[in-house]
Amino acid sequence: MHQKKSTVLVIEDEPPIRKVLNISLDSAGYKVIECDNGREGMRLAASVHPELILLDLGLPDIDGKEVIAGVREWSQVPIVICSVRNTDEEIIRALSAGADDYVTKPFNPDVLLARILANLRKAATHEAGEPVLTNGSIRMDLVRHEVFIKGEKSVFTPKEYELLRYFLVNRGKMLTHKQILKEVWGAAHTEDMQYLRVYVRQLREKIESDPAAPRYIVTEPGIGYRMESVIEPVAG
């Protein structure tokens, strides 16, 4: 199964440019969500939770800087501007509003992809302290959205991936059922205990040598779960 990388939300009102961006991003392995106006872009940012937003400033309904301000009220998702506006004043205003990077049109697709990757790597490092999380035989690349178990690439569903990432980031901490459900599934799912148990069982099947006697994700009876720090023995 082919695994997509990070989700990129493209907010761009010109169809030809959206098509070029879609082709470039898809060929690089990114999942692309797109729209042609600012208000819809803000709604998608809140519902889809992309890893990065690629934003035009000259939108038909509101200025792109209003989109930046709206998103920044609740999220620090990387925002890369892709705009025909190329004056120093305009660039400074966008960056001051909260944008992370600025690429002017016409753009070189390879340069744009490099900027996107750099901003994703910076965001992953900021969130977890490093772009790659490891524990025992588990290695998770937060930029490429890939997981390796004992050196072999393993396929995880998006929700399994998010749950494993949450456990790895909070390794050693006792996490309550409600805490995990809220952070991974959202506030509307804090009572879905059976749902969580199913996903934990699926994770154990993929990361544990013996799922019936887990070493990584241990159960805190009546409370929740904790990911233990595991040291794999060195082969002699």
Phi and psi in degrees as a GROMACS rama.xvg file:
@    title "Ramachandran Plot"
@    xaxis  label "Phi"
@    yaxis  label "Psi"
@TYPE xy
-81.5998  126.491  HIS-2
-100.276  129.061  GLN-3
-75.6781  156.585  LYS-4
-83.7173  -149.332  LYS-5
-64.1864  155.648  SER-6
-87.2282  129.683  THR-7
-114.407  124.456  VAL-8
-93.0575  118.531  LEU-9
-101.266  119.647  VAL-10
-112.945  98.8405  ILE-11
-150.945  130.046  GLU-12
-92.8217  -10.2567  ASP-13
-94.9606  113.014  GLU-14
-53.4881  -42.8553  PRO-15
-61.3921  -38.8431  PRO-16
-70.6507  -40.2023  ILE-17
-58.4999  -39.7442  ARG-18
-64.5587  -44.7933  LYS-19
-61.7859  -44.8679  VAL-20
-62.9782  -42.5572  LEU-21
-61.682  -44.7306  ASN-22
-64.0262  -46.4829  ILE-23
-63.3354  -46.4051  SER-24
-68.815  -41.6431  LEU-25
-65.4406  -39.4707  ASP-26
-66.8681  -25.1086  SER-27
-86.6754  -0.770586  ALA-28
98.1352  2.56662  GLY-29
-82.9253  149.584  TYR-30
-86.7501  128.966  LYS-31
-112.476  127.874  VAL-32
-115.108  133.396  ILE-33
-133.839  154.435  GLU-34
-153.887  169.358  CYS-35
-116.481  12.2683  ASP-36
-149.805  162.432  ASN-37
-70.3346  -41.8299  GLY-38
-66.3509  -41.2497  ARG-39
-66.0658  -35.3105  GLU-40
-62.2796  -42.7639  GLY-41
-66.03  -37.5351  MET-42
-65.0596  -43.3239  ARG-43
-66.9418  -37.3344  LEU-44
-59.0469  -37.7196  ALA-45
-77.165  -31.2723  ALA-46
-92.5845  -34.8001  SER-47
-89.7582  -29.9339  VAL-48
55.1483  62.1489  HIS-49
-67.1958  159.372  PRO-50
-79.8054  -19.4757  GLU-51
-156.182  146.829  LEU-52
-114.627  128.414  ILE-53
-105.946  115.267  LEU-54
-125.713  129.76  LEU-55
-87.2257  147.833  ASP-56
-88.3654  -33.0709  LEU-57
-88.9645  75.0048  GLY-58
-95.4446  156.936  LEU-59
-71.8952  -23.8781  PRO-60
-104.857  -47.8476  ASP-61
-137.862  158.498  ILE-62
-70.8628  146.138  ASP-63
-57.3212  -29.4097  GLY-64
-66.3633  -27.145  LYS-65
-69.0024  -34.3674  GLU-66
-64.3362  -44.7782  VAL-67
-57.693  -49.2228  ILE-68
-61.7186  -40.4708  ALA-69
-65.4248  -43.0306  GLY-70
-68.4098  -38.183  VAL-71
-68.5703  -12.0459  ARG-72
-67.4799  -22.6874  GLU-73
-138.127  -9.03924  TRP-74
-142.342  148.559  SER-75
-108.99  25.4091  GLN-76
-56.8071  137.891  VAL-77
-58.8494  133.077  PRO-78
-120.776  118.005  ILE-79
-108.883  122.373  VAL-80
-83.0726  136.47  ILE-81
-129.981  98.6291  CYS-82
-141.28  153.974  SER-83
-76.3467  -18.2657  VAL-84
-69.6987  119.219  ARG-85
-125.547  14.954  ASN-86
-79.8041  150.841  THR-87
-57.3849  -39.3778  ASP-88
-62.0742  -43.8876  GLU-89
-66.411  -41.323  GLU-90
-63.8009  -43.7154  ILE-91
-62.957  -41.9688  ILE-92
-60.8992  -43.4287  ARG-93
-65.8995  -43.7594  ALA-94
-67.3209  -36.6094  LEU-95
-67.6728  -29.9949  SER-96
-73.481  -16.9346  ALA-97
128.339  3.99142  GLY-98
-69.7517  151.88  ALA-99
-96.2136  -26.5339  ASP-100
-157.09  164.73  ASP-101
-144.029  122.288  TYR-102
-122.28  130.293  VAL-103
-94.0331  148.673  THR-104
-89.3626  147.054  LYS-105
-69.4092  147.567  PRO-106
-117.985  155.48  PHE-107
-87.2645  117.91  ASN-108
-54.3804  -37.1705  PRO-109
-67.2605  -38.6172  ASP-110
-66.2557  -42.2801  VAL-111
-61.6206  -44.0171  LEU-112
-62.1395  -37.7576  LEU-113
-65.5429  -40.0146  ALA-114
-65.0342  -41.2956  ARG-115
-62.304  -46.9845  ILE-116
-62.4935  -40.6779  LEU-117
-62.8896  -40.8947  ALA-118
-72.7012  -34.0707  ASN-119
-66.1337  -40.7303  LEU-120
-65.5043  -41.3356  ARG-121
-63.7241  -41.2605  LYS-122
-66.7322  -40.4608  ALA-123
-64.9621  -39.5441  ALA-124
-65.877  -39.9652  THR-125
-64.6603  -39.8556  HIS-126
-70.951  -46.7413  GLU-127
-111.427  -4.12921  ALA-128
89.7361  -15.2687  GLY-129
-162.716  150.262  GLU-130
-76.8655  -9.65321  PRO-131
-126.683  127.538  VAL-132
-104.863  135.438  LEU-133
-132.776  148.727  THR-134
-159.022  112.313  ASN-135
59.2959  -122.526  GLY-136
-92.3087  6.55933  SER-137
-96.1128  131.353  ILE-138
-134.055  122.816  ARG-139
-118.476  121.85  MET-140
-93.9397  108.756  ASP-141
-73.2921  -20.5121  LEU-142
-82.2215  -45.5988  VAL-143
-89.5789  -5.37898  ARG-144
57.0128  47.4674  HIS-145
-123.244  145.868  GLU-146
-125.711  132.79  VAL-147
-118.962  130.718  PHE-148
-115.249  118.147  ILE-149
53.931  38.9665  LYS-150
82.6918  -6.33391  GLY-151
-103.994  132.767  GLU-152
-65.3814  131.342  LYS-153
-120.422  143.228  SER-154
-91.9451  127.912  VAL-155
-124.684  143.469  PHE-156
-68.5442  160.546  THR-157
-52.9723  -41.162  PRO-158
-74.8287  -35.815  LYS-159
-61.5322  -41.8802  GLU-160
-61.0468  -47.3964  TYR-161
-63.497  -38.0546  GLU-162
-67.5682  -44.2338  LEU-163
-63.6578  -41.6828  LEU-164
-59.6928  -42.3614  ARG-165
-63.8241  -41.2543  TYR-166
-64.313  -43.0147  PHE-167
-66.9706  -43.052  LEU-168
-62.5331  -33.9084  VAL-169
-106.292  30.2777  ASN-170
-54.7729  134.504  ARG-171
89.8614  -11.691  GLY-172
-95.1099  142.895  LYS-173
-80.9218  122.024  MET-174
-114.182  127.258  LEU-175
-75.4566  159.751  THR-176
-55.1354  -49.4683  HIS-177
-64.5901  -36.7408  LYS-178
-62.7374  -45.8784  GLN-179
-65.5563  -46.7019  ILE-180
-61.5377  -40.8879  LEU-181
-65.5342  -44.6412  LYS-182
-74.4764  -33.7974  GLU-183
-95.3187  -38.0576  VAL-184
-107.421  -21.0132  TRP-185
110.604  162.06  GLY-186
-62.0018  -24.5577  ALA-187
-74.6256  -7.65037  ALA-188
-116.327  19.0522  HIS-189
-68.4939  -11.9533  THR-190
-103.103  0.932544  GLU-191
-83.7528  63.4211  ASP-192
-62.6027  -41.4492  MET-193
-63.727  -36.7196  GLN-194
-58.9179  -46.1136  TYR-195
-64.3585  -42.7284  LEU-196
-60.1082  -39.3657  ARG-197
-62.3611  -44.722  VAL-198
-70.5698  -36.3243  TYR-199
-64.0354  -40.6709  VAL-200
-62.2128  -40.9914  ARG-201
-64.7853  -39.7824  GLN-202
-63.0434  -45.2299  LEU-203
-60.2469  -36.5086  ARG-204
-61.8766  -28.1357  GLU-205
-94.6817  -28.0599  LYS-206
-111.942  -17.6713  ILE-207
-96.2168  139.687  GLU-208
-66.4187  -36.4206  SER-209
-132.284  94.2369  ASP-210
-56.4565  -26.3463  PRO-211
-74.8845  -19.225  ALA-212
-131.174  70.6039  ALA-213
-64.7798  140.669  PRO-214
-104.002  -27.8572  ARG-215
-88.6076  -63.4367  TYR-216
-99.6574  105.37  ILE-217
-103.201  149.072  VAL-218
-87.2622  131.665  THR-219
-98.998  99.3406  GLU-220
-50.4455  126.751  PRO-221
75.7242  -2.72252  GLY-222
-119.94  -57.5557  ILE-223
169.347  -132.005  GLY-224
-140.666  161.929  TYR-225
-142.707  135.857  ARG-226
-91.0874  119.132  MET-227
-79.0308  151.81  GLU-228
-80.1729  123.272  SER-229
-114.65  132.647  VAL-230
-111.171  114.248  ILE-231
-77.9322  138.218  GLU-232
-63.7195  142.848  PRO-233
-81.1941  128.76  VAL-234
-66.1304  131.784  ALA-235
